[in-house]
Amino acid sequence: MDLTSHPLVVRARRLATDLLVPEAERIDQEGVPASHIEAVKRSGLLGVAAPAEYGGAGAPPAVLRETAEILAGACCATWFVQTQHHTPVQTLARGERAVRERLLGPLSRGELLSGVAYAHLRSYPRRPVRVRREGTGWRFDGTVPWYTGWGLNDVMLLAGVTDSDEVLFAFAEAREQPGLRASAPMRLAALTAARTVSLELDGLWLPAEAVALHTPYDRWAAGDRVKTLATSPAVFGVAEAALSLLDDEAAAPLRSCLSGLRERAYALADAPVPQARGEERGVAGAEGAGHGPTARGAAAGEGVDDWAAQRLAVRAEAYDVLRAATTAAVVAGGGRAMALTSRAQRLAREGLFLLVQGQTAESRAAHLRALGGAPATTGEQER
């Protein structure tokens, strides 16, 4: 499918060329400004996967992936802030009516930007954030270790686990308030610009009307696993940006590998999800396999473990090419690549970040096996 002329792809390339690429090294050091987020909002890209009836584009997964590659390759920090938005949109699209009718339109049209605070659910059975009923609403207590886009987001999708092992997702305003306090912005080796903080929750109360999803943990985790097995389009975007810094002779073999891996990764993302893992989609995310078909069965003869192993293997191979591409860009840049004004060193650090972004115990174990020369296969799901 040729996506070059799709209106959202055209807008993403224009945004990248006119704003994100020229400013990327400065933004890396100074932080993503509100003006960048306003430009993303005006572009319509926040509604790329949102339902058309709520003002979104309702574009197919291929368009979402293509625009993600473009934005990540141009300025990974800006991409990372805005990519949080797509999971809340998709959660609302199939969530509770009250909060859907209040927020899905503004989020789909890019009038509001949402962040997410739910990755800590993947540490279950630990419960970094606990939820319990209080009056007519819900009380949240604990610590959100990572929250990206603080000071840029308008709302957040917050999740915790109840005493009965259910997950509850609810929307809150993305600001300090009674029961919610943010840390100072974290200084990180990469993407400090994305304004990541931790959140302390001490009796944050949200009304029942703020709840978007309330479901057993295992049912949610099955859908989330689909997302975490997939290869992020940002991997291809950053790798391609690094290859653009090389001459044609040096870039050609890596670009060929990258093209083949992209094709395999996206074919897997669009393939049916085996019923054993895919009966409930949960909050499977915006740019991974969970945004593709929701088929009820695997391909003939394909078991759940084979299905997972294929995706983990491609993910590990893509990381290898990303590492090679960003390393080659630094080598080609020589000593100049060590300057903080160098695009090559920024892309290399962003590549390191992508190695752990969205990581789970299962994907980490598979990646480590691959780095040690063993196949990135998986048996029973690890937690």
C-alpha positions, 0 to 999 in steps of 0.5 A, a space after each residue: 500500500 502506497 501511503 505517500 499521498 494520504 493526507 495525514 502522511 503528507 501532514 506528518 512529513 510537512 510537520 517533520 520537515 518544517 518544525 521537528 527536524 530543524 528543532 530536534 537537537 535544541 528540543 533534546 536539550 531544552 524540552 518539548 515546548 507547548 508550541 510543538 504540541 499545539 502544532 501536533 494538535 493542529 495537524 490532525 494527527 492526534 485523531 489518526 486512529 480515532 472514530 470518524 463519528 467523533 471527529 477523528 480520521 478513522 485511518 487504517 493501522 498502516 497510516 498510524 504506523 507510517 505517521 509514527 515512523 515519520 514523527 519518531 524519526 524527526 523528533 523522538 521526544 515529541 513523538 513519545 509525548 503525542 503517542 501516549 494519546 492514542 491508547 486513551 482514544 482507543 480505550 474511550 472508543 469502546 469504554 463506558 458511555 459517560 466518559 466517552 461522550 465527554 472526552 472522545 470528541 475533544 481527544 479525537 479532534 485534537 482539542 485535548 492531549 491525553 497522557 497515560 499512567 498504566 505501564 505499572 500494571 505490567 508488574 502485577 501481582 505487585 500493585 504500585 497503584 491500588 484502587 478501592 471504592 470510596 463513596 460514589 467514586 474510586 480512590 487511588 493510592 500508590 506511585 506511578 513510576 513513569 508519567 510522560 508529558 507532564 505540563 503538556 497533557 490536558 488529561 491522563 488515563 490512570 489505572 490501578 488494581 483493586 483488591 479483587 484483582 480487577 483493573 480500573 482505568 479512569 480519566 483525571 486532569 493532568 495537574 497537581 490536585 488533592 491526592 496527586 503530586 508530581 516529582 521534579 522532571 527526571 533527567 534521563 540518558 534519552 528523552 529527558 525532553 519528553 517531561 517524564 515524572 513520577 506521580 504520588 497518589 495519596 487518596 486521589 478521588 475520581 467519580 464513577 463517571 470518570 471510569 473508562 474500563 473496569 475488567 479482570 486483570 487477566 482479561 486486560 493483560 491478554 490484550 495488552 500482551 498483543 501490544 508488547 510483543 509487537 515492534 514499535 514503528 518508532 524503531 523503524 523511524 529512528 533507524 531510517 533517520 540514522 541511515 539518512 546520515 550515511 552515504 548510499 553505499 554504507 546505508 544500502 545493506 542496512 536499509 535492505 534489512 530494515 525494509 524486510 523487517 518492517 514488512 514482516 513486523 507489520 504483516 504480523 501486526 495485522 495478522 489474527 490473534 490466537 483465541 487463547 490470548 485474544 478473546 479480550 482485547 483489553 487496552 491493546 495499544 495504538 501502534 502495535 498489533 492490538 490495533 489490527 484485526 481481532 480475529 478469533 483464531 490463529 492461522 492453521 497449526 499456529 499455536 499461541 507460543 509460536 505466534 508469540 515467538 514470531 513477534 518477539 524474534 522480529 522485534 529482537 531483529 529490528 533492535 539489532 538493525 536499529 543498533 547497527 544503524 545508529 552506531 553507523 551514524 555515529 561512526 560516520 560522524 566521527 568526533 563531531 558525533 560526540 557533540 550534543 548538537 550532533 543528530 547522530 548522537 541524539 539518534 543513538 541515545 533515542 535508539 537505546 531508549 527504544 530498546 526498553 520502551 514498552 518492555 515486559 519481563 517476557 520481551 526482556 527475556 526474549 531480547 536477552 536470549 537473542 543478544 546471547 545468540 539463542 533464538 528469541 523464543 518464548 514458552 509460557 508467558 513470563 511476569 
